[in-house]
Amino acid sequence: MSEIDADAAASQKLRKSERVKRKGNRTSEDGDSAGLGKGRAAAFVAPAMLLIAIFLVFPALWTLYLGLTNYRLTGFAATHPRFVGIDNYVNALTDSRFLNSLGLTLLFVLGSAVIGQSVLGFAIAWMMTRVRKGVKSVVEFFVLLAWIVPSSVSTFLWLALLDRNNGTLNTLFGTGTTAWLLQFPMQSIIVFNTWVGTAFSMLLFSSALGAVPPTQLESSKIAGAGAWAQLRDVIFPHIRSHVLTNTILITLWTFNTFTPYLLTAGGPDHRSEILPVYIYRLALSEGSLGQGSAVSLIMILINLVIALVYLRILREKKS
Amino acid sequence: MASIVTTSLVKEYPGGVRGVNGLSLTVNDGEFFALLGPSGCGKTTLLRTIAGLEKTTSGRINIGDRDVTDLEPGKRKIAMVFQDYALFPHMSVADNISYPLKIQKMRKTDRLEEAEKVGDGLSLQGLMERRPGQLSGGQQQRVALGRAIASRPEVFLFDEPLSNLDARLRLEARTFLKKLQIDLGITTVFVTHDQAEALALADRIAIMKAGTLQQLGSPREVFQRPANIFVASFVGSTPMNLLPATVQDGRVLVSGTSLPLPASAEGLVAEGQSVTWGARPEYLHMSTTETADAFLGGVTISENLGASVLLSISVGESNVRVVVGEDQEPSMGTSVWVKVEPRRSLLFDSDGDRIGK
């Protein structure tokens, strides 16, 4: 009985203090912990919002508008663009070149990001948990180097590596005059992008593996678990959220990367024309700004879907 | 069921630090064996080397009649319980307990049945579907024990199995652990830094310091007859009285008081030899009337231990501690006599080793 009384008294006290707080600060129930009030809070956010509006929202809306016109880089349509409705979108979605590009992009993302960077990055990170510190530092240094070297430099190195005449690869393996970039354009840019991006996955997985409790690994070892069973039963359950984060980030980055253009320029014959390269060629090389804008918007939508799926999964995990 | 024998075992870490330095000891079949020592003494390293989690630098390890020195941990037929229990947070209690059986490729229904059986023996009924995160510390500890039992090992290795429990639960778990070990009769080595735990649980205790064995014996031997000053001061809930002394006229002069020579040291000391005199506070007797062969001094501090009281008595330059019953507590400053039984006092030589058997 007395316990209930005490509870009631406590809750009454709480309500009273809440009333007092509300009187002192009207916005306390909105979670205004800083006590700024809406006006001042808005003033603080305004500069950032303005910058976002100018540099992000406006260009996006402009792209949306351009996508509805036959705007071109040069010629009559450059000065007198005509409103064409959703023609550009219909054209894009029925154009075999667009569909080809979309397919190549999916292949590119799957090959170089999901399989290449993730798997290779994890494999390196895992191997590095079993070697001496010195070896680990050296390996990490070289992997990181691929990531931090400017893409113009690294693509130049790869051009030298894959060159038909006197290329390093052909010399090394005695593969004659194989023109790697012409004969295997997709394979080349997939390997290239894996090489560039593995460092990120490796670093992320390194830190994730460092957080796996060593005693759990040891108890699975004592139970007799081999490497594969340890991966399945201890490591993967612990790094699941890292795998998710990593996959989403590198998917988005790979989806949007333009660097392969520096290697193959989308060729030969559109065989390595991933979406960013397609848009660039369409809008700026061929001058169809309106059509390019429409494809850009489609690409933004695909990005958005990926991001939303990611946020959804992450939120489900938290709750 | 098996004994464990280590022969000149050395575990050296990169950089030349020796965690275990030439240790030879035998843990008998079915024995409850404690490795006791302060942190950094190598007790955990020894346990992990027996488990195979650390590579042996030199020496051999035998479990039963098998030489396991170069075997993988999973092939040694051991089970280990870690201080943090190392339960898999994403698996249910049943899956945790039956994990070793899953690795041994036992069928799912069989291993869950086995887990049920083991869980029943550990009062885990009704918790089998829960995750470790939903259990109390004591329950988690029993799940960890269950996982160890389910693997049917020849040897249990416990790394501070009780130190993550709060004080009251620890006593309960201690009794439970002792009963479990007696029931199963599996050779058990456990590591602890808590001397009370070691005394309470173990059949025999190995006390270690800096990778070497200091003393090996039953709890009683270790408590009553510590091999050296290190063991004397490490074992016992109230520290042993250790005072500088000189041999004089066949007696021993401690802090200006002449006491009879400890029984064990008779005939083994020379006149005028500098020694350390030691006696446990529990083995001293206080009296308010004059007593022969006793220290005389004033009570300076009294600490309540529950049913008994720890008194500090200043004798000359030094402090003598004595444990007395609660109804015997004198007031502060009172002069009292503290009598020593020759049978219960010890002498240590200048190297710190006990004189006599």
Interface residues (C-beta under 8 A of the other chain):
Chain A: P213 T215 Q216 E218 S219 S220 K221 I222 A223 G224 A225 G226 A229 D233 V234 P237
Chain B: A51 G52 L53 E72 P73 G74 K75 I78 A79 M80 F82 Q83 D84 A86 L87 F88 P89 H90 M91 Y99 P100 I103 Q104 R147 S151
